[in-house]
Amino acid sequence: MIEGILNATQALLTSLTYPDSSTVMGAGSSPAESEAKLLLLPTRSAEKLAKELASSAKERLTLDRTAKKALRDLTTEWLGARVIPMVNETVDKRSEAAWQTVEQTKSETLQARDSSQQKWSAADLSCGGGLLTQACIATGKIQMIFGTEINPDKAKMFEDLAAAPCLGDTFKQSPESLRRPVILVSGQECTDYCRQGSQQGAQGKSGWMFTAQAEWILKNAPIVALLEMVANATKIHDGEEVRHVVNKLETRYVVSYEILELWQYGNPTARTRLFIVAISKELGSHAYSFKWPEPIFNFSRYPTASDIAVHDSEVPSKYWLEHDTPLLQPSFVRPGKLHKIAQISPAMGHSSLPHAVYSWHGLLNTQQRSNGGGRRPPIEDYTPGQPITRTRLITPIEATRSANCSDSYLPFVREHNSSDKFLFDCVAGGVPLDIGKLMMNSICDLLEKAAVPYDCGPNCQPRRSRASRAWSTALAVRKAHKDPYDRVVNLLERIASKADAHNLEDSFTPRIHSILADTGASETFITPQLARFMWDTVPSNLTVATASGNVKADVSGKIALYVCNTIAAPGIPLMQNFDMDATIVPKLQTAGKVGKFNDVGLLGLEHVFAKHGFDIIMRNPDNHGKGKCQC
């Protein structure tokens, strides 16, 4: 009877854990050409194993009293051996995940720039090894227009891959003067946020970049921004830095964020990543419709470290370690988890001799820039339970595959820097390609539903920077006026001198608009001509009472203004970007000097005073002899 219970339990456990009999370990030729072997993995006890596996598979395992008593009586820890089919072949999930070669990515980039296909523009901040850049290009709907990166080798990689300029240090750029992309992706330095780092967050040497990027994004004003960071950032200072970024962006964007376990999306490592998606509120209800990618893998079908392994004979000698390693208590393999089988000492250990030893049947440890974090026994001539005297670190080609990159990524990196350390840095610091593609496809789906126009390709209108707007304004005003606008024009030219001339539209000739300061206006009202400069617009329910009757407001939102220091007051910038709330009111007219009514706006000083905290000083021109009012 007991034997029957054990056999039934064993069959149930095998079906719960590995329903797909094609799950394999090892490396070699094709499964059809290999001989099947049996691998016995000892476990703690059949009952414990049954309960834990049933729990991990999210199914309830019920045993009657007789079976439970029989299993409790079996106290030997080695009776719950699990039988796993094993062949000398790696399951190559690259075809399932549609891995893409670097040559294909580069070809698509050049084709996109030369073809008639229209695309959305994108920029990559701190582009690193170019993994998110590859993900953008792989959609077939995105064209890179610039990137930023301080490492010269990585910068050259971006330019070769994206056929677009890399501008250098992100925070030495003027985001207002750069072309505004439709999509912006950013992955700032994570050293001060990861568990193996300083954990100082924004107070660390480079941690400030993560929080500073929020202001950068607000000034550049892309339609969509995708930010990524190690998941541990939510635990640094109780998530203060993450909240800062989210709260800052929420002033103009609909922000959502998730921590994703990347193995569920085809990555064979134990990586978890925090993704923040910001959608501009100018898209209206579409800004709330972003859909996170659905997981591809689950507890019955999942990647393992063995999926990317090479033969033991292909491992360079410098990645082999000779060291006696104490075994741990035997345990079963959990889907989507690391499977530790030995530990030298409690600490993590130096990258040249990691203390943890994992099997090939679980996930790969999160790739470190130093290639530390863990090691593994030989994949071909090791049997679980036998002493471990020889282990191997991850090789460069395995590190490449751990980021879901094709094998061609390795020689591409080697063209720019031949050191293994550089390769490990590129891989560990980036977003694995599979999840990157899925995220970018979700963003493209949203842009299509929102009917966001393409801005790259024939007959497309580039999204211009704020500085280029100011430059166009200066040119238009100079053509039409000399005095008294010279001082204003000079200021506009000075602030806009870095604008990209290629982004200017010859047909766009705005002018400097006048607005009346009204101490009695509770809000700021502007004319419909300024609607193009607004964002976060929503229908307005306001009705404005004027001397000539009530006027129904159209929409409310935010507008970007450039405040000029026309009197050169000391300690105040010559030009200051100033964003404020405003409401469009059609046909809002005020009396002019000669008795006519002019279409101008009303600046509500009460709102500026109460919300923005400004002191308001108004001087009578007759008392100061300057002939004009100063406010």
C-alpha positions as CSV (number, residue, x, y, z in Angstrom):
1,M,0.0,0.0,0.0
2,I,2.8,2.4,1.0
3,E,4.6,1.6,-2.2
4,G,1.5,2.5,-4.2
5,I,1.1,5.8,-2.3
6,L,4.7,6.7,-3.1
7,N,4.4,5.8,-6.7
8,A,1.2,7.8,-7.0
9,T,2.8,10.8,-5.2
10,Q,5.9,10.6,-7.4
11,A,3.8,10.6,-10.5
12,L,1.8,13.6,-9.3
13,L,4.9,15.5,-8.4
14,T,6.4,15.0,-11.7
15,S,3.3,16.1,-13.5
16,L,3.0,19.2,-11.3
17,T,6.5,20.3,-11.7
18,Y,7.5,19.3,-15.2
19,P,4.5,18.6,-17.4
20,D,6.5,19.4,-20.4
21,S,8.7,16.4,-20.9
22,S,11.0,18.4,-23.3
23,T,12.6,20.3,-20.3
24,V,16.2,19.3,-20.5
25,M,19.6,20.1,-19.0
26,G,23.0,20.0,-20.6
27,A,24.6,21.0,-23.9
28,G,25.3,19.2,-27.1
29,S,23.5,18.3,-30.4
30,S,19.8,18.0,-31.0
31,P,17.5,16.2,-28.6
32,A,16.5,13.6,-31.2
33,E,20.2,12.6,-31.7
34,S,20.9,12.3,-27.9
35,E,20.4,9.4,-25.6
36,A,18.0,10.0,-22.7
37,K,19.3,9.6,-19.2
38,L,17.7,9.7,-15.8
39,L,18.7,12.1,-13.1
40,L,17.7,11.5,-9.5
41,L,17.4,14.6,-7.4
42,P,17.1,13.7,-3.7
43,T,14.7,15.9,-1.7
44,R,13.9,16.3,2.0
45,S,10.8,14.0,2.1
46,A,8.1,13.0,-0.2
47,E,5.4,14.8,1.9
48,K,7.3,18.1,2.1
49,L,8.1,18.0,-1.5
50,A,4.6,17.2,-2.5
51,K,3.2,20.2,-0.5
52,E,5.8,22.6,-1.7
53,L,5.6,21.7,-5.3
54,A,1.8,21.8,-5.2
55,S,2.0,25.3,-3.7
56,S,4.5,26.5,-6.3
57,A,2.3,25.2,-9.1
58,K,-0.6,27.0,-7.4
59,E,-2.6,23.8,-7.1
60,R,-3.9,22.1,-3.9
61,L,-2.6,18.7,-3.1
62,T,-4.9,16.7,-0.8
63,L,-3.8,13.4,0.9
64,D,-6.1,11.3,3.0
65,R,-5.1,10.3,6.5
66,T,-3.7,7.0,5.6
67,A,-1.4,8.5,3.0
68,K,-0.2,11.2,5.3
69,K,0.6,8.7,8.1
70,A,2.4,6.5,5.7
71,L,4.5,9.4,4.4
72,R,5.2,10.7,7.9
73,D,6.6,7.2,8.8
74,L,9.1,7.5,6.0
75,T,11.7,9.7,7.8
76,T,14.6,9.0,5.4
77,E,15.4,12.2,3.6
78,W,16.3,10.5,0.4
79,L,13.1,8.6,-0.4
80,G,11.5,11.4,-2.3
81,A,13.7,11.2,-5.4
82,R,12.3,12.9,-8.5
83,V,12.9,11.5,-11.9
84,I,13.7,14.1,-14.6
85,P,14.3,13.2,-18.3
86,M,17.7,14.4,-19.3
87,V,19.4,14.7,-22.7
88,N,22.6,16.3,-23.8
89,E,21.0,19.3,-25.4
90,T,20.1,22.9,-24.4
91,V,16.6,24.0,-25.0
92,D,17.2,27.0,-27.3
93,K,14.3,29.4,-26.5
94,R,15.9,32.0,-28.6
95,S,13.7,31.1,-31.6
96,E,10.6,31.4,-29.3
97,A,11.7,34.7,-28.0
98,A,12.6,36.0,-31.5
99,W,16.2,37.0,-30.7
100,Q,17.6,39.4,-33.1
101,T,21.1,39.8,-34.5
102,V,23.0,43.1,-34.3
103,E,23.4,43.0,-38.0
104,Q,19.7,42.8,-38.5
105,T,19.2,45.7,-36.1
106,K,21.8,47.9,-37.9
107,S,20.3,47.0,-41.2
108,E,16.8,48.0,-40.1
109,T,18.2,51.3,-38.7
110,L,19.8,52.3,-42.0
111,Q,16.8,51.1,-44.0
112,A,14.5,53.1,-41.8
113,R,16.5,56.3,-42.4
114,D,16.6,55.7,-46.2
115,S,13.1,54.3,-46.8
116,S,9.8,56.0,-47.2
117,Q,8.4,54.4,-44.0
118,Q,7.3,56.9,-41.3
119,K,8.3,56.3,-37.7
120,W,8.2,57.8,-34.2
121,S,11.4,59.4,-32.9
122,A,13.1,58.2,-29.8
123,A,16.0,59.1,-27.6
124,D,18.0,56.9,-25.2
125,L,19.5,58.6,-22.1
126,S,22.6,56.9,-20.7
127,C,22.3,54.3,-23.5
128,G,25.1,52.0,-22.1
129,G,25.4,48.9,-24.2
130,G,22.5,49.8,-26.4
131,L,20.1,47.1,-25.3
132,L,17.1,49.5,-25.1
133,T,18.2,51.1,-28.4
134,Q,18.0,47.6,-30.0
135,A,14.6,47.1,-28.5
136,C,13.3,50.4,-29.9
137,I,14.7,49.6,-33.4
138,A,13.4,46.1,-33.3
139,T,9.8,47.3,-33.3
140,G,10.1,48.6,-36.8
141,K,8.2,51.7,-35.8
142,I,10.8,53.7,-34.0
143,Q,13.8,55.7,-35.2
144,M,16.5,56.9,-32.8
145,I,17.4,60.6,-33.1
146,F,19.9,61.0,-30.3
147,G,21.4,59.3,-27.3
148,T,23.6,60.3,-24.3
149,E,26.5,58.4,-22.7
150,I,29.7,59.4,-21.1
151,N,31.7,56.2,-21.9
152,P,33.3,56.9,-25.3
153,D,33.2,53.2,-26.4
154,K,29.5,52.9,-25.5
155,A,28.8,56.2,-27.2
156,K,30.4,54.9,-30.4
157,M,28.4,51.7,-30.1
158,F,25.2,53.7,-30.0
159,E,26.1,55.8,-33.1
160,D,27.1,52.7,-35.1
161,L,23.9,50.9,-34.0
162,A,21.4,53.7,-34.2
163,A,23.0,55.9,-36.9
164,A,22.2,58.9,-34.7
165,P,24.5,61.2,-32.7
166,C,25.5,60.5,-29.1
167,L,25.7,63.8,-27.2
168,G,27.8,62.8,-24.2
169,D,26.8,63.5,-20.6
170,T,23.0,63.6,-20.1
171,F,23.1,66.3,-17.5
172,K,25.4,68.6,-19.4
173,Q,22.8,69.0,-22.1
174,S,20.0,71.6,-22.3
175,P,16.9,69.5,-22.7
176,E,14.9,72.5,-23.8
177,S,17.1,73.0,-26.8
178,L,17.1,69.4,-27.9
179,R,14.6,68.1,-30.4
180,R,11.6,66.6,-28.5
181,P,11.3,62.9,-29.2
182,V,8.0,61.1,-29.1
183,I,9.6,58.4,-27.0
184,L,12.4,58.7,-24.4
185,V,14.0,55.8,-22.7
186,S,16.4,56.1,-19.8
187,G,18.4,53.7,-17.6
188,Q,20.4,55.7,-15.1
189,E,23.3,54.3,-13.0
190,C,22.1,51.8,-10.4
191,T,25.2,51.3,-8.2
192,D,23.8,53.3,-5.3
193,Y,20.4,51.4,-5.4
194,C,21.4,47.7,-5.8
195,R,21.8,45.4,-2.9
196,Q,25.5,44.9,-3.6
197,G,26.1,48.6,-3.9
198,S,26.3,51.5,-1.5
199,Q,22.5,51.6,-1.0
200,Q,22.8,55.4,-0.5
201,G,20.3,56.2,-3.2
202,A,20.3,59.8,-4.3
203,Q,22.9,60.6,-1.7
204,G,25.5,58.3,-3.4
205,K,28.1,59.3,-5.9
206,S,25.9,58.7,-8.9
207,G,22.5,58.0,-7.4
208,W,21.4,61.6,-7.9
209,M,21.0,60.9,-11.6
210,F,18.0,58.7,-11.1
211,T,16.0,61.5,-9.4
212,A,17.5,64.3,-11.6
213,Q,16.3,62.7,-14.8
214,A,12.7,63.6,-13.9
215,E,13.3,67.3,-14.3
216,W,15.3,66.6,-17.5
217,I,12.3,64.8,-18.9
218,L,9.8,67.5,-18.0
219,K,12.0,70.1,-19.8
220,N,12.4,67.9,-22.9
221,A,8.7,67.0,-22.9
222,P,8.5,63.6,-24.8
223,I,5.1,62.1,-25.2
224,V,6.2,58.8,-23.6
225,A,9.0,58.2,-21.2
226,L,10.2,54.7,-20.1
227,L,12.5,54.5,-17.1
228,E,14.2,51.4,-15.6
229,M,16.0,50.8,-12.4
230,V,16.9,47.8,-10.1
231,A,13.9,46.7,-8.1
232,N,15.8,47.3,-4.9
233,A,15.4,51.0,-5.4
234,T,11.9,50.7,-3.8
235,K,13.6,49.7,-0.6
236,I,16.2,52.4,-0.4
237,H,15.1,55.1,2.0
238,D,11.7,53.4,2.0
239,G,11.3,54.2,-1.7
240,E,11.8,58.0,-1.3
241,E,13.7,58.4,-4.5
242,V,11.2,56.4,-6.5
243,R,8.3,58.5,-5.1
244,H,10.2,61.7,-6.0
245,V,10.5,60.6,-9.6
246,V,6.9,59.5,-9.8
247,N,5.5,62.6,-8.1
248,K,7.6,64.9,-10.3
249,L,6.5,63.3,-13.5
250,E,2.9,63.2,-12.5
251,T,2.7,67.0,-12.8
252,R,2.4,66.4,-16.6
253,Y,2.2,62.7,-17.1
254,V,0.1,59.7,-16.2
255,V,2.6,57.5,-14.4
256,S,2.4,53.8,-13.8
257,Y,5.2,51.5,-12.5
258,E,5.7,47.8,-11.9
259,I,8.4,45.4,-10.7
260,L,8.7,42.6,-13.2
261,E,10.3,39.2,-12.8
262,L,12.1,39.0,-16.1
263,W,12.1,35.2,-16.3
264,Q,8.4,35.4,-17.0
265,Y,9.3,37.3,-20.2
266,G,11.9,34.9,-21.5
267,N,15.0,36.0,-19.6
268,P,16.9,33.1,-18.0
269,T,18.3,35.1,-15.1
270,A,16.9,36.0,-11.6
271,R,16.7,39.7,-12.5
272,T,13.8,41.8,-11.3
273,R,13.4,45.3,-12.7
274,L,11.5,48.4,-11.8
275,F,9.9,50.0,-14.8
276,I,8.3,53.4,-14.8
277,V,6.1,54.4,-17.7
278,A,5.0,58.1,-18.1
279,I,2.4,59.0,-20.7
280,S,1.8,62.7,-21.4
281,K,-1.6,63.9,-20.3
282,E,-1.9,65.7,-23.7
283,L,-3.1,62.3,-25.0
284,G,-6.3,62.7,-22.9
285,S,-8.0,59.4,-22.0
286,H,-5.4,57.4,-24.0
287,A,-2.8,58.4,-21.4
288,Y,-4.5,56.0,-19.0
289,S,-4.7,53.1,-21.4
290,F,-1.1,51.7,-21.2
291,K,-1.1,47.9,-21.0
292,W,1.8,46.1,-19.4
293,P,3.1,43.1,-21.4
294,E,1.6,39.8,-20.5
295,P,4.0,37.1,-19.2
296,I,5.1,34.5,-21.7
297,F,6.5,31.9,-19.3
298,N,5.0,30.3,-16.2
299,F,5.5,27.6,-13.6
300,S,5.0,24.8,-16.2
301,R,7.1,26.4,-19.0
302,Y,10.1,28.4,-18.0
303,P,13.7,29.3,-18.9
304,T,16.7,27.9,-17.0
305,A,20.4,28.7,-16.9
306,S,21.1,25.6,-19.0
307,D,19.3,27.2,-21.9
308,I,22.2,29.5,-22.6
309,A,25.1,27.2,-21.5
310,V,28.0,26.2,-23.7
311,H,29.9,22.9,-23.6
312,D,32.4,22.6,-20.8
313,S,35.1,22.3,-23.4
314,E,34.3,25.7,-24.7
315,V,34.9,27.5,-21.4
316,P,38.2,29.3,-21.3
317,S,40.6,28.2,-18.6
318,K,40.4,31.6,-16.8
319,Y,36.7,30.9,-16.0
320,W,37.4,27.6,-14.3
321,L,37.9,27.5,-10.5
322,E,39.4,24.7,-8.6
323,H,38.0,24.7,-5.1
324,D,36.4,22.3,-2.6
325,T,32.9,23.4,-2.0
326,P,30.7,22.2,0.9
327,L,27.3,21.0,-0.4
328,L,24.0,22.2,1.0
329,Q,21.0,20.2,2.1
330,P,19.6,18.7,-1.1
331,S,16.6,20.6,-2.4
332,F,14.3,20.6,-5.4
333,V,14.3,23.0,-8.3
334,R,11.6,25.7,-8.1
335,P,10.5,27.3,-11.4
336,G,11.7,30.9,-11.8
337,K,14.1,30.6,-8.9
338,L,17.8,30.1,-8.3
339,H,18.8,26.6,-7.3
340,K,21.7,26.8,-4.8
341,I,23.5,23.6,-4.2
342,A,26.7,24.7,-2.3
343,Q,28.0,27.7,-0.3
344,I,31.6,28.3,0.7
345,S,30.8,30.9,3.3
346,P,27.9,33.2,4.2
347,A,29.1,36.3,2.4
348,M,28.7,37.0,-1.3
349,G,32.5,36.7,-2.0
350,H,34.8,38.5,-4.4
351,S,33.8,38.4,-8.0
352,S,36.8,36.2,-8.8
353,L,35.6,33.6,-6.3
354,P,31.8,33.9,-5.6
355,H,30.8,31.9,-2.5
356,A,27.5,30.7,-3.9
357,V,27.3,27.7,-6.3
358,Y,24.1,27.1,-8.3
359,S,22.9,24.3,-10.4
360,W,22.1,24.7,-14.1
361,H,18.5,23.7,-13.6
362,G,17.3,26.9,-12.0
363,L,17.8,30.5,-13.1
364,L,21.1,32.2,-13.7
365,N,22.1,34.6,-11.0
366,T,21.7,38.3,-11.9
367,Q,24.6,39.2,-14.1
368,Q,27.1,41.4,-12.3
369,R,29.4,43.9,-14.1
370,S,32.3,42.1,-12.4
371,N,30.9,38.7,-13.5
372,G,30.5,37.7,-9.9
373,G,27.5,36.7,-7.9
374,G,27.7,32.9,-8.5
375,R,29.3,30.0,-10.2
376,R,28.2,26.5,-11.4
377,P,29.5,23.0,-11.6
378,P,30.4,21.4,-14.9
379,I,27.3,21.0,-17.0
380,E,28.2,17.6,-18.6
381,D,30.1,15.5,-16.1
382,Y,28.6,16.4,-12.8
383,T,25.9,14.4,-11.0
384,P,23.9,16.1,-8.2
385,G,25.0,15.0,-4.8
386,Q,28.6,14.3,-5.6
387,P,31.4,16.5,-4.2
388,I,32.1,19.7,-6.0
389,T,35.8,20.4,-6.6
390,R,35.6,22.3,-10.0
391,T,33.2,25.1,-10.9
392,R,32.9,27.6,-13.8
393,L,32.0,31.3,-14.0
394,I,29.8,32.6,-16.8
395,T,31.6,33.1,-20.1
396,P,31.3,36.1,-22.3
397,I,29.0,34.4,-24.8
398,E,26.8,33.1,-22.0
399,A,26.7,36.6,-20.5
400,T,25.6,37.9,-23.9
401,R,22.8,35.3,-24.1
402,S,21.8,36.2,-20.5
403,A,20.6,39.5,-21.8
404,N,18.6,37.8,-24.6
405,C,21.1,39.2,-27.1
406,S,22.1,37.1,-30.1
407,D,25.6,35.7,-30.3
408,S,26.4,38.5,-32.9
409,Y,26.3,41.0,-30.1
410,L,29.6,39.8,-28.7
411,P,31.7,40.5,-31.8
412,F,29.9,43.9,-32.2
413,V,31.0,44.9,-28.7
414,R,34.5,43.5,-29.3
415,E,34.8,46.0,-32.3
416,H,34.6,48.8,-29.8
417,N,36.4,47.4,-26.8
418,S,37.9,43.9,-26.7
419,S,38.0,43.4,-22.9
420,D,35.7,40.9,-21.2
421,K,35.1,43.4,-18.4
422,F,33.6,45.8,-20.9
423,L,31.3,43.2,-22.3
424,F,30.1,42.2,-18.8
425,D,29.5,45.9,-18.1
426,C,27.4,46.4,-21.2
427,V,25.3,43.3,-20.5
428,A,24.7,43.8,-16.7
429,G,23.9,47.4,-17.0
430,G,21.1,47.1,-19.5
431,V,17.6,45.8,-19.9
432,P,17.4,42.3,-21.4
433,L,16.3,42.5,-25.0
434,D,13.2,40.4,-24.8
435,I,11.5,42.5,-22.1
436,G,12.7,45.6,-23.8
437,K,11.0,44.6,-27.0
438,L,7.8,43.8,-25.2
439,M,7.7,47.1,-23.4
440,M,8.4,49.1,-26.6
441,N,5.7,47.2,-28.5
442,S,3.2,48.1,-25.7
443,I,4.2,51.7,-26.0
444,C,3.8,51.6,-29.8
445,D,0.3,50.1,-29.4
446,L,-0.7,53.0,-27.2
447,L,0.7,55.6,-29.6
448,E,-1.2,54.0,-32.5
449,K,-4.5,54.0,-30.6
450,A,-3.9,57.6,-29.6
451,A,-3.3,58.5,-33.3
452,V,0.0,60.2,-32.4
453,P,1.5,61.3,-35.7
454,Y,4.9,60.0,-36.9
455,D,7.6,62.6,-36.8
456,C,10.4,60.8,-38.7
457,G,10.3,60.1,-42.4
458,P,8.9,61.9,-45.5
459,N,6.1,64.4,-45.0
460,C,6.6,64.2,-41.2
461,Q,6.8,67.3,-39.0
462,P,9.5,67.0,-36.3
463,R,8.5,67.9,-32.7
464,R,10.5,71.1,-32.0
465,S,12.3,72.0,-28.8
466,R,11.1,74.9,-26.7
467,A,14.3,76.7,-27.5
468,S,13.6,76.4,-31.2
469,R,10.2,77.9,-30.6
470,A,11.8,80.9,-28.9
471,W,14.3,81.2,-31.8
472,S,11.5,81.3,-34.3
473,T,9.8,83.9,-32.3
474,A,12.9,86.0,-32.2
475,L,13.3,85.8,-36.0
476,A,9.7,86.7,-36.6
477,V,9.8,89.7,-34.2
478,R,13.1,91.0,-35.7
479,K,11.5,91.0,-39.1
480,A,8.6,93.0,-37.9
481,H,9.9,95.3,-35.2
482,K,13.0,97.2,-34.0
483,D,12.0,99.2,-31.0
484,P,10.9,98.7,-28.3
485,Y,11.3,94.9,-28.8
486,D,15.1,94.8,-29.4
487,R,15.9,94.0,-25.8
488,V,13.4,91.2,-25.8
489,V,14.6,89.8,-29.1
490,N,18.2,89.9,-28.0
491,L,17.2,87.9,-24.9
492,L,15.3,85.4,-26.9
493,E,18.3,84.9,-29.3
494,R,20.6,84.5,-26.4
495,I,18.5,81.8,-24.7
496,A,17.8,80.0,-27.9
497,S,21.2,80.1,-29.4
498,K,21.6,76.3,-29.0
499,A,18.5,75.5,-30.9
500,D,18.8,73.0,-33.7
501,A,18.3,74.9,-36.9
502,H,17.2,71.8,-38.7
503,N,14.1,71.6,-36.5
504,L,12.8,75.1,-37.5
505,E,9.8,75.5,-39.6
506,D,10.0,78.4,-42.1
507,S,6.2,78.7,-42.1
508,F,6.0,79.0,-38.3
509,T,6.2,82.7,-37.5
510,P,4.7,83.4,-34.1
511,R,5.0,86.7,-32.4
512,I,5.5,87.9,-28.8
513,H,2.0,88.0,-27.3
514,S,0.9,90.7,-24.9
515,I,-1.1,89.9,-21.8
516,L,-2.7,92.3,-19.3
517,A,-2.0,91.9,-15.6
518,D,-5.4,91.9,-13.8
519,T,-5.5,92.1,-10.0
520,G,-9.1,91.1,-10.1
521,A,-8.8,88.0,-12.3
522,S,-9.0,84.8,-10.3
523,E,-7.5,82.8,-13.1
524,T,-5.2,83.4,-16.1
525,F,-7.1,83.6,-19.4
526,I,-5.5,83.3,-22.8
527,T,-6.7,83.4,-26.4
528,P,-7.2,80.4,-28.7
529,Q,-4.1,81.3,-30.7
530,L,-1.9,80.0,-27.9
531,A,-3.6,76.6,-27.8
532,R,-0.6,75.0,-29.6
533,F,1.6,75.8,-26.6
534,M,-0.6,74.1,-24.1
535,W,-0.6,70.6,-22.6
536,D,-2.6,68.7,-20.0
537,T,-5.7,70.3,-21.5
538,V,-9.2,69.3,-20.3
539,P,-12.6,70.7,-21.1
540,S,-13.4,73.7,-18.9
541,N,-16.6,74.3,-17.0
542,L,-15.7,77.9,-16.3
543,T,-18.0,80.8,-17.2
544,V,-16.2,84.2,-17.2
545,A,-18.2,87.3,-16.2
546,T,-17.2,90.4,-18.2
547,A,-18.6,93.9,-18.6
548,S,-20.1,92.8,-21.9
549,G,-21.6,89.6,-20.6
550,N,-20.7,86.0,-19.7
551,V,-18.3,84.1,-21.8
552,K,-18.0,80.3,-21.7
553,A,-14.4,79.0,-21.4
554,D,-13.1,76.4,-23.8
555,V,-10.3,74.3,-22.2
556,S,-7.9,74.6,-19.2
557,G,-4.4,73.3,-19.0
558,K,-0.8,74.4,-18.7
559,I,1.2,76.8,-20.9
560,A,4.9,77.3,-21.3
561,L,6.0,80.9,-21.0
562,Y,9.4,82.6,-21.3
563,V,9.7,85.5,-18.8
564,C,12.2,88.1,-19.9
565,N,14.1,90.3,-17.5
566,T,13.8,93.4,-19.6
567,I,15.1,95.8,-17.0
568,A,18.2,93.6,-16.3
569,A,17.4,93.3,-12.6
570,P,20.5,92.0,-10.8
571,G,20.4,88.4,-9.5
572,I,17.6,87.4,-11.9
573,P,18.2,85.3,-15.0
574,L,17.8,87.2,-18.3
575,M,15.4,84.5,-19.5
576,Q,13.3,82.2,-17.2
577,N,11.1,79.3,-18.3
578,F,7.9,79.6,-16.4
579,D,5.0,77.2,-16.7
580,M,1.5,78.1,-15.4
581,D,-2.1,77.1,-15.4
582,A,-4.3,78.9,-18.0
583,T,-7.7,78.7,-19.5
584,I,-8.7,79.5,-23.1
585,V,-11.6,81.8,-23.5
586,P,-12.8,82.5,-27.1
587,K,-13.5,86.2,-27.9
588,L,-12.2,87.5,-24.6
589,Q,-11.8,91.2,-25.3
590,T,-10.5,94.1,-23.2
591,A,-10.5,97.8,-23.9
592,G,-7.4,99.3,-25.6
593,K,-5.9,102.7,-25.2
594,V,-7.8,104.2,-28.1
595,G,-11.2,102.8,-27.1
596,K,-11.0,99.6,-29.2
597,F,-11.2,96.1,-28.0
598,N,-8.2,93.8,-28.5
599,D,-7.9,90.1,-28.3
600,V,-5.4,89.7,-25.5
601,G,-5.3,87.6,-22.3
602,L,-5.6,88.4,-18.7
603,L,-2.8,87.4,-16.3
604,G,-4.4,86.5,-12.9
605,L,-1.9,88.0,-10.4
606,E,-3.8,86.5,-7.5
607,H,-3.1,83.0,-8.8
608,V,0.6,83.8,-9.3
609,F,0.8,85.3,-5.9
610,A,-1.0,82.5,-4.0
611,K,0.1,79.4,-5.8
612,H,3.7,80.3,-7.0
613,G,4.6,82.4,-4.0
614,F,5.7,85.5,-6.0
615,D,5.9,89.0,-4.6
616,I,4.2,91.4,-6.9
617,I,5.6,95.0,-7.1
618,M,3.9,97.5,-9.4
619,R,5.5,100.9,-9.9
620,N,3.9,104.0,-11.3
621,P,6.1,105.2,-14.3
622,D,5.5,108.8,-13.5
623,N,7.1,108.4,-10.0
624,H,10.3,106.7,-11.4
625,G,10.7,108.7,-14.6
626,K,11.2,105.6,-16.8
627,G,8.1,106.1,-18.9
628,K,6.8,102.6,-18.5
629,C,5.1,100.4,-15.8
630,Q,7.3,97.8,-14.2
631,C,5.6,94.7,-12.8
